[in-house]
C-alpha cells in the first residue's frame, strides 16, 4: 500500500495541529502513514534556520502564538498557550515511536497521544512514568516499548531518520512526502490531499 511519509517530533506544535487531519486524509485515500520521528535540534540548524530561541520576538509571537491560536481553532485541536516542558529532552519519546515502527506496530495512535498530551494537557514527554501511562493508554506494552527505545536498533533508526531529513533538505516538523514530493508544514495538508489525487507538475518555469 502506498504511504504518506510523516517526519516529525513527538513534541511539535504544528505536528499536533495537523496529526488528526493527516490520518483522515490517509484513510480516505487508502494510504498508510509511515512514521519517521526526527531530532529537530539537528534538523533545524542543518537547514540554515536560526533556532527558535534566536528568532526575533515578532517572529515568535506570530508563528508560535497567533498562528497557533488560529490553527488550533481551525483544526479543532485545543491547546494550551505555552507547554512548560517543551524544552525537555524529547529523545526517549521519539525513540519509543521509532521502536514501535521497528516492531511493525501501528504507532499512529501513540504519536497522537503524545502530541495531544503535550499540547493540550501540558504533559512532560521526557518523564518516563508519563510516557508509560500514554503508551498503556493506547493498548501497547509500556515496559517493552520503553526498554526497546533504549536499545541500539531504535537509537540507530532515529539517527537515520534525522540524517535522512537533513539529506532531503527538510526544514522542520511536520514534513510530509507524497510520491517523492515534499510538503513542509501542517498548513500544506490540503495540498497533500490534492497531490494524492492529482500530483503537482514538476519543475518551475517562473510566474
C-alpha positions in Angstrom: 0.0 0.0 0.0 1.3 3.5 -0.8 2.3 5.7 2.1 2.4 9.2 3.2 5.8 9.7 4.9 5.4 11.7 8.1 8.6 13.3 9.5 8.0 14.9 12.9 8.9 15.2 16.5 6.7 14.0 19.3 6.5 17.5 20.9 6.0 19.5 17.7 3.2 22.0 18.0 2.4 22.1 14.3 2.6 18.3 14.1 -0.1 18.2 16.8 -2.3 20.6 14.9 -2.1 18.5 11.7 -1.9 15.0 13.0 -5.6 14.1 13.0 -6.2 15.7 9.6 -3.2 13.7 8.2 -4.8 10.5 9.4 -8.1 11.4 7.9 -6.5 12.2 4.5 -4.6 8.9 4.6 -7.6 6.9 5.5 -9.8 8.5 2.8 -7.1 7.8 0.2 -6.4 4.2 1.3 -2.8 5.0 2.2 -0.8 4.3 5.3 1.1 6.8 7.3 4.8 5.9 7.6 6.2 7.4 10.8 9.7 8.9 10.9 10.4 10.7 14.2 13.3 13.1 13.9 15.6 15.2 16.1 14.7 18.8 15.5 17.7 20.1 17.3 19.8 18.8 14.4 17.4 19.2 11.5 16.6 22.9 12.1 20.1 24.2 12.2 21.2 22.0 9.3 18.6 23.7 7.1 20.3 27.0 7.8 17.5 28.3 10.0 18.1 30.0 13.3 17.0 28.2 16.4 13.6 29.3 17.8 15.4 31.0 20.7 17.4 33.1 18.3 14.5 34.3 16.2 13.0 37.7 16.8 10.3 38.4 19.3 8.0 39.4 16.4 8.6 36.0 14.7 7.9 34.0 17.8 4.8 36.0 18.7 3.4 35.5 15.2 4.3 31.8 14.5 4.2 30.4 18.0 1.4 32.4 19.4 -1.0 34.0 16.9 -0.7 31.3 14.3 -1.0 28.5 16.9 -4.2 30.2 18.2 -5.7 30.4 14.8 -4.8 26.9 13.6 -6.0 25.4 16.9 -9.4 26.9 16.3 -9.3 26.0 12.6 -8.4 22.3 13.2 -10.5 21.9 16.3 -7.4 20.9 18.3 -7.4 22.6 21.7 -4.0 23.6 23.0 -2.5 25.5 25.9 -0.7 28.7 25.3 2.7 27.5 26.4 4.0 24.0 27.1 6.0 24.2 30.3 8.2 21.2 29.5 8.7 21.9 25.8 12.4 22.3 26.1 13.0 19.0 27.9 14.8 16.2 26.1 12.4 14.5 23.7 14.7 11.6 22.7 13.0 8.9 24.7 9.5 9.7 23.4 10.8 9.8 19.8 12.6 6.6 20.3 9.6 4.8 21.7 7.8 5.7 18.5 10.8 4.5 16.4 11.0 1.3 18.4 7.3 0.7 17.6 7.9 1.2 13.9 10.7 -1.3 14.0 8.3 -3.8 15.7 5.7 -3.3 13.0 3.3 -1.7 15.4 0.8 1.0 14.4 2.3 3.9 16.2 -0.3 6.4 14.8 -2.4 6.4 18.0 0.6 6.8 20.2 2.0 9.7 18.2 -1.3 11.5 18.5 -1.5 10.6 22.2 2.0 12.2 22.8 1.2 15.3 20.8 -2.2 15.8 22.4 -0.9 15.2 25.9 1.9 17.7 25.4 0.0 20.5 23.8 -3.5 20.1 25.3 -2.6 18.7 28.8 0.9 20.1 29.4 2.5 16.7 29.7 6.2 16.3 30.1 7.3 13.9 27.4 10.7 13.5 29.0 9.1 11.9 32.0 9.2 8.1 31.9 6.0 7.4 34.0 4.1 9.9 31.8 5.3 8.0 28.7 4.4 4.7 30.3 0.9 5.9 31.0 0.4 7.2 27.5 1.7 4.0 25.9 -0.6 1.9 28.1 -3.4 4.2 27.3 -3.3 3.2 23.6 -3.1 -0.5 24.4 0.7 -1.0 23.9 3.1 -2.7 26.3 4.8 0.2 28.0 7.6 -1.7 29.6 8.6 -3.4 26.4 8.4 -0.3 24.3 10.4 1.8 26.8 13.1 -0.9 27.0 13.3 -1.1 23.2 13.7 2.7 23.0 16.9 2.5 24.9 18.4 -0.2 22.7 20.7 0.3 19.7 18.3 -0.5 16.9 15.8 2.2 17.9 18.6 4.8 18.6 20.2 4.0 15.2 17.0 4.2 13.3 16.2 7.5 15.0 19.6 8.8 13.9 19.0 7.5 10.4 15.6 9.3 10.2 17.2 12.5 11.3 20.1 12.1 8.8 17.6 11.4 6.0 15.6 14.5 6.9 18.8 16.6 6.7 19.9 15.0 3.4 16.5 15.7 1.9 16.6 19.3 2.9 13.8 19.3 5.4 13.2 22.4 7.4 11.4 21.0 10.4 8.3 19.3 11.8 5.9 18.2 10.3 7.1 17.3 6.8 5.2 15.0 4.5 6.4 13.1 1.5 3.9 12.0 -1.1 5.3 10.0 -4.0 8.6 11.8 -3.7 7.1 15.3 -3.4 7.9 17.1 -0.1 5.4 19.3 1.8 6.6 21.3 4.9 4.1 22.3 7.5 0.6 21.2 8.5 -0.8 24.1 6.6 0.2 22.1 3.4 -2.1 19.2 4.3 -4.7 20.3 1.8 -2.0 20.2 -0.8 -1.0 16.8 0.4 -4.6 15.7 -0.2 -4.6 17.2 -3.7 -1.2 15.6 -4.5 -2.6 12.1 -3.8 -5.4 12.6 -6.2 -3.6 14.7 -8.8 0.2 15.1 -8.5 1.5 18.6 -8.9 3.6 19.3 -12.0 7.3 19.1 -11.6 9.7 21.9 -12.4 9.3 25.6 -12.3 9.1 27.9 -15.3 8.5 31.1 -13.4 5.4 33.1 -12.7 
